[in-house]
């Protein structure tokens, strides 16, 4: 579904263009790990194949850095080990599923299947380390300038379910993760821990809601949406992602904008009500999967996403869309954006500050529209790759190349729409006294 455009009251098209350029110039993209024109390939096993942490990362980057032109490719395959698995040997996988895309950035997360769900085994570990080092050798030979981020394996749930043996299987994955961190350091590569932060969130959730916590990693291996969001957070932090969507502080007493970051504020009017127009340089990250526009299988993870947000620092660490208004006279105000009520807040709460990213704003609806396009693009790529390219590769079908080329075109068209949908729009804000 294409997100609805949001109006920009009282702003000419020419002024919008000027404000957009000004706001975008404030976006701290220079320090971000990803660069314009990067192609990012996510390589891994069935946990990557779920297309959850990968789509969260993709949507975040599209909405936080809307001026970047990027390409994302999911190359996760169920049953994968470092030396290879259900999708073929590592050499087959890399040469078929990664190298043709000419990545400039690659993430690698393996280990769950390599560990075998048993106590630490030296022979298994040695196969894993040899396989990981071979992957890096192949990719460095193919692309000397490739930027690789190694991911410490996501956890096996030994928190909400008793461990199968003393120490539990997750302790094995932690040991694998320690090796991954050392491998990254030896090769001067980035590394992200996708285990410890999820375990910490799971422990907090288990104390707060034991029944709900069991759904965060159902079956102990494959995280639901809530677990994947925290995995995405860890990767984005490792990449130096900006935590700020926008920040605005208005002093109603002086009638001035006291502070603004990553946004442009115009047409400020302060009387009994406070009005202004605001054009941010980014969109918030979506924080709800309860919208009926989303596919049913995506909405099933809504409760786990809610619980993960309650038991983690995601909003403070990566999703700050702050509005503060000081010097208000009335006791309570209704905040409207583009004429629609967003919430009712006390004078004290407005002075303390709201995180608009947690509210149902037009910006949040726009971000949801971007994510829907992210999901659609991912579905097209998965079908093109596994159901057609790989499944039919030995059948010598004369029309297959044209079909694959057509699907590549559809995927590119969806990617163009993703980026267009992620471009911020100007919005009209009103604070209306309730007394």
C-alpha positions as CSV (number, residue, x, y, z in Angstrom):
1,X,0.0,0.0,0.0
2,X,1.3,3.4,-1.0
3,X,1.3,5.8,2.0
4,X,-1.0,8.7,1.7
5,X,0.7,12.1,1.1
6,X,0.5,14.5,4.0
7,X,-0.4,18.1,3.4
8,X,2.0,21.0,4.0
9,X,-0.3,23.9,4.9
10,X,0.8,27.5,4.0
11,X,4.0,26.4,2.3
12,X,4.8,26.9,-1.3
13,X,6.5,24.2,-3.4
14,X,9.6,26.4,-3.7
15,X,9.8,27.0,0.0
16,X,9.3,23.3,0.6
17,X,12.3,22.5,-1.6
18,X,14.5,25.0,0.3
19,X,13.4,23.7,3.7
20,X,13.9,20.1,2.6
21,X,17.5,20.8,1.6
22,X,18.1,22.7,4.8
23,X,16.7,20.0,7.0
24,X,18.5,17.2,5.1
25,X,21.8,19.0,5.5
26,X,21.4,18.5,9.3
27,X,21.1,14.7,9.0
28,X,24.3,13.2,10.5
29,X,24.9,10.7,7.6
30,X,28.6,11.3,7.3
31,X,29.3,9.3,10.5
32,X,27.0,6.4,9.5
33,X,28.6,3.1,8.4
34,X,26.5,2.9,5.2
35,X,27.3,5.3,2.3
36,X,25.4,6.5,-0.7
37,X,25.1,3.8,-3.4
38,X,26.0,0.9,-1.0
39,X,24.7,-2.6,-1.7
40,X,24.2,-4.4,1.6
41,X,24.0,-8.3,1.6
42,X,22.7,-10.1,4.7
43,X,24.3,-13.6,4.8
44,X,23.1,-16.2,7.2
45,X,20.9,-19.1,8.1
46,X,17.2,-19.4,8.8
47,X,17.2,-16.6,11.3
48,X,18.4,-14.3,8.6
49,X,16.0,-16.0,6.2
50,X,13.1,-14.9,8.4
51,X,13.5,-11.4,7.0
52,X,12.8,-9.7,10.3
53,X,15.9,-8.1,11.7
54,X,17.0,-7.4,8.1
55,X,13.7,-5.6,7.2
56,X,13.7,-3.6,10.4
57,X,17.3,-2.5,9.5
58,X,16.3,-1.7,6.0
59,X,13.2,0.4,7.0
60,X,15.2,2.2,9.7
61,X,17.9,3.2,7.3
62,X,15.4,4.3,4.6
63,X,13.5,6.5,7.1
64,X,16.4,7.8,9.1
65,X,18.6,8.5,6.1
66,X,16.2,9.2,3.3
67,X,18.7,10.9,1.0
68,X,20.9,7.8,0.7
69,X,20.4,5.5,-2.3
70,X,21.0,2.0,-1.0
71,X,20.2,-1.6,-2.1
72,X,19.5,-4.4,0.4
73,X,19.7,-8.1,-0.4
74,X,18.7,-10.9,2.0
75,X,20.8,-14.0,1.4
76,X,19.7,-16.1,4.4
77,X,19.1,-19.8,3.9
78,X,17.6,-22.3,6.4
79,X,19.9,-25.0,7.7
80,X,23.0,-23.1,6.8
81,X,26.3,-23.8,8.5
82,X,29.6,-21.9,8.0
83,X,30.9,-24.5,5.6
84,X,27.5,-24.7,3.8
85,X,24.2,-26.4,4.3
86,X,20.8,-26.8,2.6
87,X,21.5,-24.1,0.0
88,X,24.8,-25.7,-1.0
89,X,28.4,-25.4,0.0
90,X,29.7,-22.0,1.1
91,X,31.4,-21.6,-2.2
92,X,28.2,-22.3,-4.1
93,X,26.2,-20.0,-1.9
94,X,28.7,-17.1,-2.1
95,X,29.2,-17.4,-5.9
96,X,25.4,-17.7,-6.6
97,X,23.7,-15.7,-3.8
98,X,26.2,-13.0,-2.9
99,X,28.9,-12.2,-5.4
100,X,26.6,-11.4,-8.3
101,X,25.1,-8.5,-6.4
102,X,28.6,-6.9,-6.1
103,X,28.1,-6.0,-2.4
104,X,30.0,-3.1,-0.8
105,X,28.7,-4.1,2.6
106,X,28.1,-7.7,3.9
107,X,26.9,-9.0,7.3
108,X,27.5,-12.6,8.3
109,X,25.6,-14.4,11.1
110,X,26.1,-18.1,11.5
111,X,26.6,-20.5,14.4
112,X,23.2,-21.7,15.5
113,X,23.3,-24.8,13.3
114,X,27.1,-25.2,13.6
115,X,26.8,-25.6,17.3
116,X,24.4,-28.5,16.8
117,X,22.2,-27.7,20.0
118,X,24.6,-29.8,22.1
119,X,27.3,-29.0,24.7
120,X,30.4,-27.4,23.3
121,X,32.2,-29.7,20.9
122,X,35.7,-28.9,19.7
123,X,35.3,-30.6,16.3
124,X,32.2,-28.7,15.6
125,X,33.8,-25.5,16.7
126,X,36.8,-26.1,14.4
127,X,34.6,-26.7,11.4
128,X,32.8,-23.4,12.2
129,X,35.9,-21.3,12.5
130,X,37.4,-22.8,9.3
131,X,34.1,-22.1,7.5
132,X,33.9,-18.5,8.8
133,X,37.5,-17.8,7.8
134,X,36.9,-19.3,4.3
135,X,33.9,-17.0,3.8
136,X,36.0,-14.0,4.5
137,X,38.8,-15.2,2.3
138,X,36.5,-15.7,-0.7
139,X,34.7,-12.4,-0.2
140,X,37.9,-10.4,0.3
141,X,39.4,-11.9,-2.8
142,X,36.3,-11.0,-4.8
143,X,35.9,-7.5,-3.4
144,X,39.0,-6.1,-1.6
145,X,37.2,-3.0,-0.5
146,X,34.2,-4.9,0.9
147,X,33.1,-3.7,4.4
148,X,32.1,-6.7,6.5
149,X,30.2,-6.7,9.7
150,X,30.3,-9.9,11.6
151,X,27.3,-10.7,13.9
152,X,27.7,-12.7,17.1
153,X,24.9,-15.4,16.9
154,X,21.5,-14.6,18.2
155,X,20.5,-16.5,21.4
156,X,19.0,-19.9,22.0
157,X,16.3,-19.4,24.7
158,X,17.6,-20.8,27.9
159,X,15.7,-18.1,29.9
160,X,12.0,-18.9,29.6
161,X,12.7,-22.7,29.2
162,X,15.1,-24.7,31.3
163,X,18.5,-25.5,29.7
164,X,18.8,-28.9,28.1
165,X,22.1,-29.5,29.8
166,X,24.3,-27.8,32.4
167,X,25.2,-24.3,31.1
168,X,22.7,-24.5,28.3
169,X,23.2,-24.2,24.6
170,X,23.3,-20.5,24.6
171,X,26.6,-20.6,26.5
172,X,27.9,-22.4,23.4
173,X,26.7,-19.6,21.2
174,X,28.2,-17.0,23.5
175,X,31.6,-18.9,23.0
176,X,31.1,-18.8,19.3
177,X,30.3,-15.1,19.6
178,X,33.6,-14.5,21.4
179,X,35.4,-16.1,18.5
180,X,33.5,-13.9,16.0
181,X,34.4,-10.8,17.9
182,X,38.1,-11.8,17.8
183,X,37.9,-12.6,14.1
184,X,36.4,-9.2,13.4
185,X,39.2,-7.5,15.4
186,X,41.9,-9.4,13.7
187,X,40.5,-8.5,10.3
188,X,39.6,-4.9,11.3
189,X,36.0,-5.5,10.6
190,X,32.9,-4.2,12.4
191,X,31.1,-6.5,14.8
192,X,27.7,-6.5,16.5
193,X,26.5,-8.7,19.4
194,X,23.1,-10.0,18.6
195,X,23.0,-12.3,21.6
196,X,23.5,-10.5,24.9
197,X,21.1,-7.6,24.3
198,X,18.3,-10.0,23.3
199,X,19.0,-12.2,26.4
200,X,18.8,-9.1,28.7
201,X,15.5,-8.1,27.1
202,X,14.2,-11.7,27.4
203,X,15.2,-11.8,31.1
204,X,13.3,-8.5,31.8
205,X,10.3,-9.7,29.8
206,X,10.3,-13.0,31.7
207,X,10.1,-11.1,35.0
208,X,7.3,-8.8,33.8
209,X,5.2,-11.2,31.6
210,X,6.4,-14.9,31.8
211,X,3.7,-16.1,29.3
212,X,4.4,-13.3,26.8
213,X,8.2,-13.8,27.2
214,X,7.9,-17.4,25.9
215,X,6.6,-16.0,22.6
216,X,9.7,-13.8,22.0
217,X,11.7,-16.8,20.8
218,X,9.1,-19.5,20.1
219,X,10.7,-22.9,19.7
220,X,13.9,-21.4,21.4
221,X,15.7,-20.7,18.1
222,X,13.8,-18.3,15.8
223,X,13.0,-15.0,17.4
224,X,9.7,-13.3,16.8
225,X,9.4,-9.7,15.8
226,X,10.3,-8.4,19.3
227,X,13.5,-10.3,19.4
228,X,14.5,-9.3,15.9
229,X,13.9,-5.6,16.7
230,X,16.5,-5.8,19.4
231,X,18.9,-7.7,17.0
232,X,18.4,-4.9,14.5
233,X,19.1,-2.3,17.3
234,X,22.4,-4.0,18.0
235,X,23.5,-3.9,14.4
236,X,22.4,-0.3,13.9
237,X,24.3,0.8,17.0
238,X,27.4,-1.0,15.7
239,X,26.9,1.0,12.5
240,X,26.7,4.3,14.4
241,X,23.1,5.0,13.5
242,X,21.8,8.4,14.7
243,X,19.3,8.1,17.6
244,X,17.6,11.4,16.6
245,X,14.6,11.7,14.3
246,X,14.2,15.3,15.2
247,X,14.3,17.5,18.3
248,X,12.3,20.7,18.8
249,X,12.1,22.9,21.8
250,X,9.8,25.9,21.8
251,X,9.8,28.7,24.4
252,X,6.2,29.9,24.4
253,X,7.1,32.7,26.8
254,X,9.4,34.4,24.4
255,X,7.7,33.1,21.2
256,X,10.9,31.6,19.9
257,X,12.3,28.2,18.8
258,X,14.9,27.5,21.5
259,X,16.4,24.5,19.8
260,X,16.0,22.4,16.7
261,X,17.9,19.4,15.4
262,X,17.4,17.6,12.2
263,X,14.4,19.6,11.4
264,X,13.2,23.1,10.2
265,X,10.6,25.0,12.1
266,X,8.7,27.9,10.5
267,X,5.6,30.0,10.9
268,X,5.7,29.9,14.7
269,X,2.7,31.7,16.3
270,X,2.2,31.9,20.0
271,X,-1.0,33.1,21.6
272,X,-3.4,31.1,23.6
273,X,-2.8,28.3,21.2
274,X,0.7,27.6,19.7
275,X,1.0,26.8,16.0
276,X,4.0,26.1,13.8
277,X,5.0,24.2,10.7
278,X,7.8,21.6,10.9
279,X,9.8,19.7,8.2
280,X,11.9,17.0,9.7
281,X,14.9,15.4,7.8
282,X,13.8,11.9,8.8
283,X,10.9,9.7,9.8
284,X,10.5,7.8,13.1
285,X,11.0,4.0,13.1
286,X,7.7,2.2,13.2
287,X,7.0,0.8,16.6
288,X,3.7,-1.0,16.1
289,X,2.7,-4.0,13.9
290,X,-1.0,-3.8,14.7
291,X,-2.1,-1.9,11.6
292,X,-4.4,-4.0,9.4
293,X,-2.5,-2.8,6.3
294,X,0.3,-5.2,7.3
295,X,0.3,-8.8,6.2
296,X,-1.3,-11.2,8.7
297,X,1.9,-13.1,9.4
298,X,3.6,-9.8,10.2
299,X,0.8,-8.7,12.5
300,X,1.2,-11.9,14.6
301,X,4.4,-10.5,16.0
302,X,2.7,-7.3,17.3
303,X,2.5,-8.4,21.0
304,X,6.2,-9.5,21.0
305,X,7.2,-6.1,19.6
306,X,5.2,-4.3,22.3
307,X,6.9,-6.4,25.0
308,X,10.4,-5.9,23.6
309,X,10.0,-2.2,23.5
310,X,8.8,-2.2,27.1
311,X,11.9,-4.2,28.2
312,X,14.6,-2.5,26.1
313,X,16.2,0.9,25.5
314,X,15.2,0.9,21.8
315,X,13.2,4.2,21.9
316,X,15.8,6.2,23.8
317,X,18.7,4.6,22.0
318,X,17.5,4.9,18.4
319,X,14.0,6.5,18.1
320,X,14.0,10.0,19.6
321,X,11.5,12.4,18.0
322,X,11.4,15.0,20.8
323,X,9.0,17.9,21.2
324,X,9.4,20.2,24.2
325,X,7.3,23.3,24.8
326,X,8.1,25.5,27.8
327,X,6.2,28.5,29.2
328,X,2.7,27.4,28.5
329,X,-0.2,29.0,30.4
330,X,-3.0,26.5,30.3
331,X,-3.0,23.4,32.5
332,X,-3.6,20.9,29.6
333,X,-3.3,20.9,25.8
334,X,-4.4,18.9,22.9
335,X,-1.7,18.3,20.3
336,X,-2.9,18.2,16.7
337,X,-0.8,17.4,13.7
338,X,-2.3,18.2,10.3
339,X,-5.6,18.8,12.0
340,X,-5.8,15.3,13.7
341,X,-5.5,14.9,17.5
342,X,-2.4,13.0,18.6
343,X,-3.0,13.2,22.3
344,X,-3.8,15.3,25.4
345,X,-0.9,16.4,27.6
346,X,-0.3,18.4,30.7
347,X,1.7,21.6,30.7
348,X,4.3,19.9,32.8
349,X,4.6,16.9,30.4
350,X,5.0,19.2,27.4
351,X,7.8,21.1,29.2
352,X,9.4,17.8,30.1
353,X,9.2,16.6,26.5
354,X,7.3,14.1,24.4
355,X,8.7,11.4,22.2
356,X,6.5,11.7,19.2
357,X,7.9,8.4,17.8
358,X,5.8,6.5,20.3
359,X,2.6,8.2,19.2
360,X,0.2,7.6,16.3
361,X,1.3,10.6,14.2
362,X,1.1,11.2,10.4
363,X,4.9,10.6,10.4
364,X,4.4,7.2,12.0
365,X,1.8,6.3,9.4
366,X,4.2,7.3,6.6
367,X,7.0,5.1,8.2
368,X,4.5,2.2,8.2
369,X,3.9,2.7,4.5
370,X,7.7,2.5,3.9
371,X,7.8,-0.8,5.9
372,X,5.0,-2.3,3.9
373,X,7.0,-1.6,0.7
374,X,10.1,-3.1,2.3
375,X,8.1,-6.3,3.0
376,X,6.8,-6.4,-0.6
377,X,10.2,-5.9,-2.1
378,X,11.6,-8.7,0.1
379,X,8.9,-11.1,-0.9
380,X,9.6,-10.4,-4.6
381,X,13.3,-11.0,-4.2
382,X,12.8,-14.2,-2.2
383,X,10.4,-15.6,-4.8
384,X,12.7,-14.7,-7.7
385,X,15.8,-16.1,-6.0
386,X,14.7,-19.4,-4.4
387,X,11.5,-20.4,-6.2
388,X,12.7,-19.6,-9.7
389,X,16.4,-19.0,-10.1
390,X,17.6,-21.8,-7.8
391,X,14.7,-24.2,-8.1
392,X,14.8,-24.1,-11.9
393,X,18.5,-23.5,-12.6
394,X,19.1,-27.0,-14.1
395,X,15.9,-27.1,-16.2
396,X,17.3,-25.1,-19.1
397,X,14.1,-23.1,-19.5
398,X,14.4,-20.6,-22.4
399,X,12.0,-18.1,-20.9
400,X,13.5,-18.2,-17.4
401,X,16.1,-15.4,-18.0
402,X,13.4,-13.0,-19.2
403,X,11.2,-13.8,-16.2
404,X,14.1,-13.2,-13.8
405,X,14.9,-9.9,-15.5
406,X,11.2,-8.9,-15.2
407,X,11.2,-9.7,-11.5
408,X,14.4,-7.7,-11.1
409,X,12.6,-4.8,-12.7
410,X,9.7,-5.1,-10.3
411,X,12.0,-5.3,-7.3
412,X,13.8,-2.1,-8.5
413,X,10.5,-0.4,-9.0
414,X,9.4,-1.2,-5.4
415,X,12.8,0.0,-4.2
416,X,12.2,3.4,-6.0
417,X,8.8,3.6,-4.3
418,X,10.3,2.8,-0.9
419,X,12.7,5.7,-1.2
420,X,10.0,8.1,-2.5
421,X,7.7,7.0,0.4
422,X,10.5,7.7,2.9
423,X,11.0,11.4,2.0
424,X,9.7,13.5,4.9
425,X,6.9,16.0,4.4
426,X,6.1,19.3,6.2
427,X,3.3,19.1,8.9
428,X,1.2,21.6,10.7
429,X,1.4,21.5,14.5
430,X,-1.1,23.0,17.0
431,X,-1.2,23.0,20.8
432,X,-4.8,23.9,21.8
433,X,-5.6,24.7,25.4
434,X,-8.3,22.4,26.9
435,X,-9.6,24.9,29.5
